[in-house]
Amino acid sequence: MVRRYTVALLATTAVLTGCVSQANSEKMYEKASALTKVSSALEAAVYFDTPPDGLQDRALLEYATEYDPTLLEPFDDLTLKADYANRHGVVLVCDEQGHEALMQDLGCTAKLDEHFWQTADPERCEVDLNATSKCPTGSH
């Protein structure tokens, strides 16, 4: 009798965990789609314009998306970090506390560059400007 309940409990837990995981994954893919729009806006802002000195993170993204501030709304419950080097931008999305990186995107690439939420080991919430080395070089 106890064995039957244990098996039923384990099966229910597995199903619920799978559903929660799938829901979380779906939310993350929605955020990933929104992130590519934000990183494209940042790329345009730093490639074709010169942001004021010292702008980083959310302030830099607000500058880049001033034409459409709603682009940042999907990230209101998360920490956004952003910076740029060699006229290419990188955006990092982290958990609400700003400890763990969830995803990273370069505006110079078509697809989301890093899906940190899918990795076993947590990534620190620090922008890696070396990531911009993946961007094409050329005359600006």
Secondary structure, 3 states (H helix, E strand, C coil): CHHHHHHHHHHHHHHHHHHHHHHHHHHHHHHHHHHHHHHHHHHHHHHHCCCCCCCCHHHHHHHHCCCCHHHHHHHCCCEEEEEEECCEEEEEEECCCCCEEEEEEECCCCCCCECHHHCCCCEECCCCHHHHHHCCCCCC
